[in-house]
Amino acid sequence: MIVMPDTAKPFPVAGGAHVVTMLPSMANRHGLIAGATGTGKTTTLRVLAENFSALGVPVFLADIKGDLSGIARAGGDNPKATERAQQLGLSAVPPEGYPVTFWDTYGLSGHPVRTTVSEMGPLLLARILDLNDIQSDVLTILFKIADDQGLLLLDLKDLSAMARYCSDHAKELKSQYGNISPASIGSIQRSLLTLQQQGGDNLFGEPALDVLDFVRTDASGRGMINILAADRLMQSPKIYATFLLWLLSELFEKFPEEGDREKPRLVFFFDEAHLLFADAPKALEEKIVQVVRLIRSKGIGVYFVTQNPLDLPDPVLGQLGNRIHHALRAFTPKDAKEIKGAAATLRANPAFDTATVMTQLQIGEVLISMLDANGSPGVVERAFMYPPHSRFTPLSPEERAQVIASSLLRSTYAGTVDRESAYEILKKRAATVTPSPAAPRGSDPGPAAETRRPASRASRKDAGDVLGSAAASAARSVGTQLGKALIRGVLGSLAGKR
């Protein structure tokens, strides 16, 4: 039987001149893990995730390199971990595995992670499609027309059908919605085709992910560590960053206001965080800052993982109270200037020069500053991170499959459901306006007409347990759109009109 630690007490994360601890009550004040490639950021992320799980706090993280799955199994396989324990004077680091749920946007290495086009909304979708301002405005118009006409946008074929419809009826729609230029529609369609070729079809559909499924504990009360397989998703960095931003916006909307808590309800690690702000339009950056500022009141801590803290905008960096800096390297005058800037973001310690030490740190050695009980950042200290308890070696495909098969969420997300939506409805309209000569109105519809029936009729027959989650997804599409205005601007909402 696992004895759960006191959730109100600080837990140790590093050791130097003395043990450096983190206060659970300050963990939702966000944090930063920074450092050059190969300096130990991933191990630091692992150590924090293990500690949060032991406190009963669920965690979400993206596995960029495919080396975090071993958290599900007990450690003891790495001699460097044993060496670090001896260096820090720890009597032992008991090997321990943690409860893990695997997720994968492609559905290969974990439960499928899907959303609907409607839930993603035009602002974030425009970024995924790499549209310019004019094209983004036209995409917003497409969403508005779909909303007004009660057309659900669930997957990419729905959006493609909507683009064709608006192009064909541009003259009729112009007086109400403004100009819908053929050039912009063409750009949107080409971008949709590119997204489909990159596997974007896997991102959109039903049953859509319910982010509240991240917030679970195991039978012992340990928080679930939700691991998104992101090695393939990272091949399209903008899609990766925008998809994680969508997850954050969903968490912001779904979680109630809670104020101060003894510990967070969820901790969200955003790896390769610099991608979130690369080429982001000013309006989107402002929304991101707003979400980061407000989401802590929902009991959610966000931890950005990046190489240099200067990769993040100042308004975001100012929200990150708990900071762990690994080594940075200075090979050029520009590098040296950036290191001085990074050092200036930490509360100085009179015992050493922060910028100088930042270039001297060994692997696993950090400059660390945690928030105290008053929410003030502590003086930066030089320390070594504690070793993790879990296995460093990734799970084998067979071990991963075993974890996935034993998950309580397997039946919820295993299948797909294709409800009647914009694609099917617009196809019916076109068939009604221009009836086929071979099947005039009023005649026996025959087998050809059968193909025009919504695909959902056939899929409902085979969906099994997926139907319940699809129904919940539909309810979310209908009932939660207004709360998403923070990120979306004009909503991709439809429903109430069906």
VEXDREN-2710 file (C-alpha; in Angstrom, 1 decimal):
% VEXDREN-2710
k/r/px/py/pz
1/MET/0.0/0.0/0.0
2/ILE/1.4/3.4/-1.1
3/VAL/1.3/6.1/1.7
4/MET/0.3/9.4/0.1
5/PRO/2.4/12.4/1.2
6/ASP/0.9/15.4/3.0
7/THR/-0.3/17.6/0.1
8/ALA/0.3/20.8/2.1
9/LYS/4.0/20.1/2.8
10/PRO/6.7/21.1/0.4
11/PHE/8.4/18.3/-1.6
12/PRO/12.1/18.2/-2.4
13/VAL/13.2/18.6/-6.0
14/ALA/16.9/19.5/-5.8
15/GLY/19.9/19.6/-3.4
16/GLY/22.8/22.0/-3.1
17/ALA/23.9/23.9/0.0
18/HIS/20.6/22.7/1.3
19/VAL/17.5/20.9/0.0
20/VAL/15.4/23.0/-2.4
21/THR/11.6/22.3/-2.1
22/MET/8.5/23.3/-4.0
23/LEU/5.3/24.3/-2.2
24/PRO/2.2/22.5/-3.6
25/SER/0.1/25.5/-2.9
26/MET/2.3/27.6/-5.2
27/ALA/2.6/25.0/-8.0
28/ASN/-0.3/26.6/-9.9
29/ARG/1.6/29.9/-10.1
30/HIS/3.2/28.3/-13.2
31/GLY/6.8/27.6/-13.9
32/LEU/9.7/27.5/-16.4
33/ILE/12.3/24.8/-17.2
34/ALA/15.0/26.2/-19.4
35/GLY/18.4/25.1/-20.8
36/ALA/20.3/24.1/-23.8
37/THR/19.8/20.8/-25.5
38/GLY/21.2/17.8/-23.6
39/THR/21.5/19.6/-20.2
40/GLY/18.7/17.5/-18.5
41/LYS/15.5/19.4/-19.1
42/THR/13.5/16.2/-19.8
43/THR/14.7/14.5/-16.6
44/THR/13.7/17.6/-14.6
45/LEU/10.3/17.4/-16.2
46/ARG/10.1/13.8/-15.2
47/VAL/11.0/14.5/-11.6
48/LEU/8.4/17.2/-11.3
49/ALA/5.7/15.0/-13.0
50/GLU/6.5/12.1/-10.5
51/ASN/6.2/14.4/-7.5
52/PHE/2.9/15.9/-8.7
53/SER/1.5/12.4/-9.3
54/ALA/2.6/11.2/-5.9
55/LEU/0.6/14.2/-4.4
56/GLY/-2.5/13.1/-6.3
57/VAL/-2.2/15.9/-8.9
58/PRO/-2.8/14.7/-12.6
59/VAL/-0.3/15.8/-15.2
60/PHE/-0.3/16.4/-18.9
61/LEU/2.9/16.4/-20.9
62/ALA/4.0/15.9/-24.5
63/ASP/6.6/13.3/-25.2
64/ILE/8.6/15.0/-28.0
65/LYS/11.5/12.5/-28.3
66/GLY/9.6/9.4/-27.3
67/ASP/11.6/8.8/-24.2
68/LEU/9.1/9.4/-21.4
69/SER/7.0/6.3/-21.6
70/GLY/9.2/4.6/-19.0
71/ILE/7.4/6.7/-16.3
72/ALA/4.9/3.8/-16.2
73/ARG/7.5/1.4/-14.9
74/ALA/9.7/1.3/-11.8
75/GLY/13.3/2.5/-12.3
76/GLY/16.6/1.2/-11.1
77/ASP/17.9/0.8/-14.6
78/ASN/20.2/3.9/-14.8
79/PRO/23.5/3.9/-12.9
80/LYS/23.7/7.7/-13.2
81/ALA/20.5/8.0/-11.1
82/THR/22.2/5.9/-8.4
83/GLU/25.3/8.0/-8.6
84/ARG/23.3/11.2/-8.3
85/ALA/21.5/9.8/-5.2
86/GLN/24.8/9.1/-3.5
87/GLN/26.1/12.5/-4.5
88/LEU/23.1/14.1/-2.8
89/GLY/23.4/11.9/0.3
90/LEU/20.2/10.1/-0.3
91/SER/20.0/6.7/1.4
92/ALA/18.0/5.3/-1.5
93/VAL/15.7/6.2/-4.4
94/PRO/13.0/3.5/-4.3
95/PRO/12.2/2.3/-7.8
96/GLU/8.5/3.2/-8.6
97/GLY/6.3/3.3/-11.7
98/TYR/3.4/5.8/-12.0
99/PRO/-0.1/5.6/-13.4
100/VAL/0.0/6.6/-17.1
101/THR/-2.5/7.2/-19.9
102/PHE/-1.1/7.4/-23.4
103/TRP/-2.6/9.7/-26.0
104/ASP/-1.8/10.1/-29.7
105/THR/-3.3/12.4/-32.3
106/TYR/-2.7/9.6/-34.9
107/GLY/-4.2/6.9/-32.7
108/LEU/-1.1/4.6/-33.0
109/SER/0.7/5.0/-29.7
110/GLY/-2.2/5.9/-27.4
111/HIS/-5.9/6.8/-27.3
112/PRO/-6.8/9.0/-30.3
113/VAL/-7.0/12.7/-29.5
114/ARG/-9.5/14.4/-31.7
115/THR/-11.4/17.7/-31.7
116/THR/-14.0/19.1/-34.1
117/VAL/-13.4/21.9/-36.5
118/SER/-16.1/23.8/-34.7
119/GLU/-14.4/23.4/-31.3
120/MET/-11.0/24.5/-32.7
121/GLY/-12.5/27.7/-34.1
122/PRO/-11.3/30.0/-36.9
123/LEU/-8.5/31.8/-35.0
124/LEU/-6.5/28.7/-34.1
125/LEU/-7.4/26.9/-37.4
126/ALA/-6.1/29.8/-39.4
127/ARG/-2.8/29.4/-37.7
128/ILE/-2.6/25.7/-38.4
129/LEU/-3.5/26.4/-42.1
130/ASP/-0.9/29.2/-42.2
131/LEU/-3.4/31.8/-43.6
132/ASN/-2.7/35.5/-43.9
133/ASP/-5.0/38.1/-42.4
134/ILE/-7.3/38.4/-45.4
135/GLN/-7.6/34.6/-45.7
136/SER/-8.2/34.3/-42.0
137/ASP/-11.1/36.8/-42.3
138/VAL/-12.6/34.7/-45.0
139/LEU/-12.3/31.6/-42.9
140/THR/-14.1/33.5/-40.1
141/ILE/-16.9/34.3/-42.6
142/LEU/-17.2/30.6/-43.4
143/PHE/-17.7/29.8/-39.8
144/LYS/-20.3/32.5/-39.4
145/ILE/-22.2/31.3/-42.4
146/ALA/-22.1/27.7/-41.1
147/ASP/-23.3/29.0/-37.8
148/ASP/-26.2/30.9/-39.3
149/GLN/-27.3/28.0/-41.5
150/GLY/-27.1/25.4/-38.7
151/LEU/-24.3/23.5/-40.4
152/LEU/-22.0/21.5/-38.1
153/LEU/-18.3/21.7/-38.9
154/LEU/-16.9/18.5/-37.4
155/ASP/-14.1/17.3/-39.7
156/LEU/-12.0/18.6/-42.6
157/LYS/-14.4/17.4/-45.2
158/ASP/-17.1/19.6/-43.6
159/LEU/-14.9/22.6/-43.9
160/SER/-13.9/21.8/-47.5
161/ALA/-17.6/21.4/-48.4
162/MET/-18.3/24.8/-46.7
163/ALA/-15.6/26.5/-48.7
164/ARG/-17.0/25.1/-52.0
165/TYR/-20.5/26.2/-51.0
166/CYS/-19.4/29.8/-50.1
167/SER/-17.4/30.0/-53.4
168/ASP/-20.3/28.8/-55.5
169/HIS/-22.7/31.3/-53.7
170/ALA/-20.3/34.2/-53.2
171/LYS/-22.5/36.7/-55.0
172/GLU/-25.6/35.8/-53.0
173/LEU/-23.7/35.9/-49.7
174/LYS/-21.8/39.1/-50.4
175/SER/-24.5/41.5/-49.3
176/GLN/-24.8/40.0/-45.9
177/TYR/-21.3/38.8/-45.1
178/GLY/-19.0/40.9/-47.4
179/ASN/-16.7/39.8/-50.2
180/ILE/-15.7/36.2/-50.3
181/SER/-12.8/36.3/-52.9
182/PRO/-12.2/33.2/-55.0
183/ALA/-8.4/33.7/-54.4
184/SER/-8.9/33.4/-50.6
185/ILE/-11.2/30.4/-50.9
186/GLY/-8.6/28.8/-53.2
187/SER/-5.8/29.4/-50.6
188/ILE/-7.9/27.9/-47.8
189/GLN/-8.7/24.8/-50.0
190/ARG/-5.0/24.3/-50.8
191/SER/-4.1/24.7/-47.2
192/LEU/-6.7/22.1/-46.2
193/LEU/-5.3/19.7/-48.8
194/THR/-1.8/20.2/-47.4
195/LEU/-3.1/19.6/-43.8
196/GLN/-4.8/16.4/-45.0
197/GLN/-1.6/15.2/-46.6
198/GLN/0.2/15.8/-43.3
199/GLY/-2.3/13.6/-41.5
200/GLY/-4.5/16.4/-40.3
201/ASP/-7.6/14.3/-40.8
202/ASN/-6.7/12.5/-37.6
203/LEU/-7.0/15.7/-35.6
204/PHE/-10.6/16.3/-36.4
205/GLY/-13.7/14.2/-35.8
206/GLU/-15.7/12.5/-33.1
207/PRO/-15.7/11.4/-30.4
208/ALA/-13.9/14.6/-29.5
209/LEU/-11.6/14.7/-26.5
210/ASP/-13.0/15.7/-23.2
211/VAL/-10.1/17.3/-21.3
212/LEU/-11.7/16.5/-18.0
213/ASP/-10.6/12.9/-18.7
214/PHE/-7.1/14.1/-17.9
215/VAL/-8.1/14.7/-14.3
216/ARG/-8.1/11.2/-12.8
217/THR/-6.3/9.3/-10.1
218/ASP/-5.5/5.7/-9.7
219/ALA/-6.8/3.4/-6.9
220/SER/-4.0/4.6/-4.6
221/GLY/-4.9/8.2/-5.1
222/ARG/-1.9/9.1/-7.3
223/GLY/-2.5/11.6/-10.1
224/MET/-2.7/10.3/-13.7
225/ILE/0.3/11.2/-15.9
226/ASN/-1.2/11.9/-19.4
227/ILE/1.5/11.5/-22.0
228/LEU/0.8/12.7/-25.6
229/ALA/3.0/10.9/-28.2
230/ALA/4.3/14.0/-30.0
231/ASP/7.4/12.7/-31.9
232/ARG/5.4/12.5/-35.2
233/LEU/3.3/15.6/-34.4
234/MET/6.4/17.6/-34.0
235/GLN/7.2/17.2/-37.6
236/SER/4.7/19.9/-38.1
237/PRO/5.7/22.4/-35.3
238/LYS/3.0/24.9/-35.9
239/ILE/0.3/22.2/-35.7
240/TYR/1.9/20.9/-32.5
241/ALA/2.0/24.2/-30.8
242/THR/-1.5/25.3/-31.9
243/PHE/-3.0/21.9/-30.8
244/LEU/-1.5/22.3/-27.4
245/LEU/-2.8/25.8/-27.2
246/TRP/-6.2/24.5/-28.0
247/LEU/-5.9/22.0/-25.1
248/LEU/-5.1/24.9/-22.8
249/SER/-8.1/26.9/-24.0
250/GLU/-10.3/23.8/-23.4
251/LEU/-8.9/23.5/-19.9
252/PHE/-9.5/27.1/-19.2
253/GLU/-13.1/26.8/-20.3
254/LYS/-14.0/23.5/-18.6
255/PHE/-12.5/24.1/-15.2
256/PRO/-14.4/26.2/-12.6
257/GLU/-13.0/29.1/-10.7
258/GLU/-11.4/27.7/-7.5
259/GLY/-9.1/30.4/-6.1
260/ASP/-6.3/29.2/-3.9
261/ARG/-5.9/25.5/-3.4
262/GLU/-3.6/23.3/-1.3
263/LYS/-2.4/21.8/-4.6
264/PRO/-3.2/22.2/-8.3
265/ARG/-6.0/20.3/-10.0
266/LEU/-3.8/19.7/-13.0
267/VAL/-0.3/20.6/-14.1
268/PHE/0.3/21.1/-17.8
269/PHE/3.8/20.9/-19.3
270/PHE/4.3/22.8/-22.6
271/ASP/7.5/21.5/-24.1
272/GLU/9.2/23.4/-27.0
273/ALA/7.2/26.4/-25.8
274/HIS/9.0/28.8/-28.1
275/LEU/7.0/27.3/-31.0
276/LEU/3.8/28.8/-29.4
277/PHE/5.0/32.3/-30.0
278/ALA/6.9/31.8/-33.3
279/ASP/5.3/34.1/-35.9
280/ALA/2.2/34.4/-33.8
281/PRO/0.0/37.4/-34.7
282/LYS/-0.2/40.0/-32.0
283/ALA/-3.9/39.2/-31.3
284/LEU/-3.1/35.6/-30.7
285/GLU/-0.2/36.4/-28.4
286/GLU/-2.4/38.6/-26.4
287/LYS/-4.9/35.8/-26.0
288/ILE/-2.2/33.4/-24.9
289/VAL/-1.0/35.9/-22.2
290/GLN/-4.6/36.3/-21.0
291/VAL/-5.1/32.5/-20.7
292/VAL/-1.8/32.1/-18.8
293/ARG/-2.7/34.9/-16.5
294/LEU/-6.2/33.7/-15.7
295/ILE/-5.9/29.9/-15.8
296/ARG/-4.2/29.6/-12.5
297/SER/-7.4/30.7/-10.8
298/LYS/-8.8/27.4/-12.2
299/GLY/-6.2/25.4/-10.2
300/ILE/-4.1/24.7/-13.3
301/GLY/-0.3/25.2/-13.3
302/VAL/1.4/25.6/-16.7
303/TYR/5.1/24.9/-17.0
304/PHE/6.9/26.1/-20.1
305/VAL/9.9/24.1/-21.3
306/THR/12.2/25.9/-23.7
307/GLN/15.9/26.5/-24.3
308/ASN/16.1/30.2/-23.3
309/PRO/13.7/32.1/-21.1
310/LEU/14.0/35.0/-23.6
311/ASP/12.1/32.8/-26.1
312/LEU/9.0/33.8/-24.2
313/PRO/7.3/37.2/-24.3
314/ASP/7.9/39.3/-21.2
315/PRO/4.2/39.2/-20.1
316/VAL/4.2/35.4/-20.1
317/LEU/7.7/35.2/-18.5
318/GLY/6.4/37.4/-15.7
319/GLN/3.7/34.9/-14.8
320/LEU/6.2/32.0/-14.3
321/GLY/7.0/32.0/-10.6
322/ASN/8.8/28.6/-10.2
323/ARG/12.0/28.5/-12.3
324/ILE/14.6/25.8/-13.0
325/HIS/17.4/26.8/-15.4
326/HIS/19.9/24.3/-16.8
327/ALA/23.1/25.3/-18.5
328/LEU/23.2/27.7/-21.5
329/ARG/26.2/27.9/-23.8
330/ALA/27.9/31.0/-25.0
331/PHE/29.8/30.6/-28.3
332/THR/29.2/34.1/-29.7
333/PRO/28.8/37.6/-28.3
334/LYS/25.1/37.3/-29.1
335/ASP/24.9/34.1/-27.0
336/ALA/26.7/35.9/-24.1
337/LYS/24.2/38.8/-24.3
338/GLU/21.3/36.4/-24.2
339/ILE/22.7/34.6/-21.2
340/LYS/23.0/37.9/-19.3
341/GLY/19.3/38.6/-20.2
342/ALA/18.3/35.1/-19.0
343/ALA/20.3/35.6/-15.7
344/ALA/18.5/38.9/-15.2
345/THR/15.2/37.1/-15.0
346/LEU/16.2/35.4/-11.7
347/ARG/16.5/36.9/-8.2
348/ALA/20.2/37.4/-7.7
349/ASN/22.2/35.5/-5.2
350/PRO/25.1/37.6/-3.8
351/ALA/27.2/34.4/-3.4
352/PHE/27.8/34.1/-7.1
353/ASP/27.4/35.7/-10.5
354/THR/24.3/34.1/-12.1
355/ALA/25.3/34.7/-15.7
356/THR/28.8/33.1/-15.2
357/VAL/27.4/30.1/-13.3
358/MET/24.8/29.5/-16.0
359/THR/27.5/28.6/-18.5
360/GLN/29.3/26.3/-16.0
361/LEU/26.5/24.0/-14.9
362/GLN/26.9/20.3/-15.4
363/ILE/24.2/18.0/-16.8
364/GLY/21.5/17.8/-14.2
365/GLU/22.8/20.8/-12.3
366/VAL/20.5/23.8/-12.2
367/LEU/20.0/27.4/-11.0
368/ILE/16.6/27.1/-9.2
369/SER/14.2/29.6/-7.6
370/MET/10.9/28.5/-6.1
371/LEU/8.1/30.6/-4.8
372/ASP/7.8/30.9/-1.0
373/ALA/4.5/30.8/1.0
374/ASN/3.9/34.5/0.2
375/GLY/4.3/34.0/-3.5
376/SER/7.7/35.7/-3.7
377/PRO/10.5/34.2/-5.7
378/GLY/13.3/32.8/-3.7
379/VAL/17.0/33.8/-4.2
380/VAL/18.4/31.7/-7.0
381/GLU/20.4/28.7/-5.8
382/ARG/22.9/26.3/-7.5
383/ALA/21.8/22.7/-7.0
384/PHE/21.5/19.2/-8.6
385/MET/18.1/17.9/-9.5
386/TYR/16.9/14.8/-7.5
387/PRO/17.0/11.6/-9.6
388/PRO/13.6/10.2/-10.8
389/HIS/12.1/6.9/-9.4
390/SER/10.8/5.6/-12.7
391/ARG/12.5/3.8/-15.6
392/PHE/14.6/5.8/-18.0
393/THR/14.3/3.2/-20.8
394/PRO/11.1/3.7/-22.9
395/LEU/8.5/1.0/-22.9
396/SER/8.6/-1.6/-25.6
397/PRO/5.7/-1.6/-28.0
398/GLU/4.3/-4.6/-26.2
399/GLU/4.4/-2.9/-22.8
400/ARG/2.8/0.3/-24.2
401/ALA/0.1/-1.8/-25.8
402/GLN/-0.6/-3.4/-22.4
403/VAL/-1.0/-0.1/-20.7
404/ILE/-3.3/1.2/-23.5
405/ALA/-5.4/-2.0/-23.3
406/SER/-5.9/-1.7/-19.6
407/SER/-7.0/1.9/-19.7
408/LEU/-10.5/2.7/-18.5
409/LEU/-10.8/5.2/-21.4
410/ARG/-10.1/2.7/-24.2
411/SER/-13.7/2.0/-25.2
412/THR/-14.5/5.8/-25.0
413/TYR/-12.1/6.8/-27.8
414/ALA/-11.4/3.6/-29.7
415/GLY/-13.8/4.0/-32.6
416/THR/-15.1/6.9/-34.7
417/VAL/-18.5/8.3/-35.4
418/ASP/-19.5/10.3/-38.5
419/ARG/-22.6/12.3/-37.7
420/GLU/-24.6/14.2/-40.3
421/SER/-22.9/17.5/-40.6
422/ALA/-22.1/20.2/-43.2
423/TYR/-20.7/17.8/-45.8
424/GLU/-23.8/15.6/-45.8
425/ILE/-26.3/18.4/-45.6
426/LEU/-24.7/20.4/-48.4
427/LYS/-24.5/17.3/-50.5
428/LYS/-28.2/16.7/-50.0
429/ARG/-28.9/20.3/-51.0
430/ALA/-27.0/20.0/-54.2
431/ALA/-28.8/16.8/-55.1
432/THR/-32.2/18.5/-54.4
433/VAL/-31.4/21.5/-56.5
434/THR/-30.0/19.5/-59.4
435/PRO/-31.7/16.1/-59.5
436/SER/-29.9/13.4/-61.4
437/PRO/-31.5/12.6/-64.8
438/ALA/-31.3/9.0/-64.0
439/ALA/-33.3/9.5/-60.8
440/PRO/-35.9/12.2/-61.3
441/ARG/-37.8/13.6/-58.3
442/GLY/-40.5/11.3/-57.2
443/SER/-39.1/8.1/-58.6
444/ASP/-37.7/5.2/-56.7
445/PRO/-34.4/6.5/-55.2
446/GLY/-32.7/3.2/-55.8
447/PRO/-29.3/2.2/-54.4
448/ALA/-27.5/5.4/-55.6
449/ALA/-29.6/7.5/-53.2
450/GLU/-28.6/5.2/-50.4
451/THR/-25.1/6.5/-50.7
452/ARG/-26.3/10.0/-49.9
453/ARG/-27.6/9.0/-46.5
454/PRO/-25.5/10.4/-43.6
455/ALA/-22.5/8.2/-43.0
456/SER/-23.5/8.3/-39.3
457/ARG/-26.3/5.8/-39.9
458/ALA/-23.8/3.1/-40.9
459/SER/-21.2/4.1/-38.3
460/ARG/-23.8/4.1/-35.5
461/LYS/-24.4/0.5/-36.1
462/ASP/-20.7/-0.3/-35.4
463/ALA/-19.6/2.3/-33.0
464/GLY/-20.5/0.5/-29.8
465/ASP/-19.3/2.3/-26.7
466/VAL/-18.1/5.2/-28.8
467/LEU/-21.7/6.4/-29.2
468/GLY/-21.9/7.7/-25.6
469/SER/-18.8/9.7/-26.0
470/ALA/-19.9/11.1/-29.3
471/ALA/-23.2/12.2/-27.7
472/ALA/-21.2/13.9/-25.0
473/SER/-19.1/15.5/-27.7
474/ALA/-22.2/16.8/-29.5
475/ALA/-23.5/18.2/-26.3
476/ARG/-20.2/20.1/-25.8
477/SER/-20.4/21.4/-29.3
478/VAL/-23.8/22.8/-28.5
479/GLY/-23.5/24.0/-24.9
480/THR/-20.1/25.4/-24.4
481/GLN/-19.3/27.6/-27.4
482/LEU/-19.9/31.0/-25.8
483/GLY/-17.3/30.3/-23.1
484/LYS/-14.7/29.9/-25.8
485/ALA/-14.8/33.5/-27.1
486/LEU/-11.6/34.1/-25.2
487/ILE/-9.6/32.2/-27.7
488/ARG/-11.8/32.0/-30.7
489/GLY/-13.2/35.5/-31.5
490/VAL/-16.0/34.5/-33.8
491/LEU/-17.2/31.1/-32.6
492/GLY/-17.2/27.9/-34.6
493/SER/-20.5/27.2/-32.9
494/LEU/-23.4/25.6/-34.6
495/ALA/-25.6/23.8/-32.8
496/GLY/-28.5/25.2/-31.1
497/LYS/-29.8/25.6/-34.6
498/ARG/-30.2/22.0/-35.5
END
